[in-house]
Amino acid sequence: MVEHTNFSSAFGRATGTAALLAGGAVAAGAAVLGYGLYETQKFGLRRETVKVLPRGARDIRVLHLSDIHMIPGQALKRRWLHRLADERPDYVINTGDNLSHRDGVPALIDALKPLMAFPGAFVPGSNCYYGPRMKNPLRYLSASSGTPNPSSRDKLPFEEMHRAFGSAGWVNMTNRAYSTVLNGIRLDLTGIDDPHLDRDQFAGWPQGSVTGYQAPHVRIALTHAPYQRVLDQLTEAGADIIFAGHTHGGQVCIPGYGALVSNCDLPTWRARGLTEWEYAGRTVPLNVSAGLGHSRFAPFRIACPPEAVLLTLTARD
């Protein structure tokens, strides 16, 4: 007896199986993207303590903000930023990428208004100068493609934003050195323009009297993008602590592994958190914020919730 295969039936079963698999993949992808969108709203405050002040100095509490990427609306983000003022920081440091839309400045200033009651300093990022571009979101998972081309991007009203910051007393540290006194300690700050746009020019440290460095002081460096060349330069120049953002903590991370990319040449395991940078025989605390926002064209985070950071600078042993 010869058995005859029903090819139409077999083809139908195979097609049905393929359709089920494809449907399952689409459903799984939609679930991941849905969770990624949800995680963009899971704002958190990371707390760190760093021993960088002279012996006997009183603590200084620094609130580090980065990568807010404000878009008109975003009421939840604005309310959460308002509540950060309840922490009563001694100083606020903003390391750039504040906007993701040219109409985002009013919402940004409203969100930061309670925090601008405290002294602070800031440096810009590329998304302070230029708006993000729509592109394939999978490109974010590839290595950094180099310096963005500003000619193909929408200019953002950063001057308006910087005027508002300055009117509140926040100091623009764009390729600048500045000194102030807080809790009896002189803060010597240096900041650089965004290395991601190749605008960085190290201005050195504030110039004082010949005996000025005998007084208790701490050297604080600000940069938006933590490129290795910049970290090396700041470390060799004598920074006591470096603040940076830009990486979004990887934005898409694998639980148990971490970030897949850092959007610069920073090793991915340093894409978020407090680590130590070593160069020229010196070791410097490096705080990289995962940031509070995202490009409006890539509205997701996976295993990498948004954050602000409250660092307590305390005396060395």
Salt bridges, closest charged atoms under 4 A:
GLU48 OE2 - ARG46 NH1 2.83
ASP67 OD2 - HIS69 NE2 3.61
ASP67 OD2 - HIS248 NE2 3.38
GLU87 OE2 - ARG47 NH2 2.91
GLU87 OE1 - ARG61 NH2 3.51
ASP97 OD2 - HIS69 NE2 3.53
ASP97 OD2 - HIS224 NE2 3.27
ASP103 OD2 - HIS101 ND1 3.88
ASP110 OD2 - ARG78 NE 3.06
ASP110 OD2 - HIS82 NE2 3.73
GLU159 OE2 - LYS155 NZ 3.46
ASP188 OD1 - ARG186 NE 2.95
ASP198 OD1 - ARG229 NH2 3.47
ASP200 OD1 - ARG229 NH2 2.79
ASP240 OD1 - ARG316 NH2 3.18
GLU307 OE2 - ARG46 NH2 3.00
GLU307 OE1 - ARG272 NH2 3.14
ASP317 OD1 - LYS51 NZ 3.00
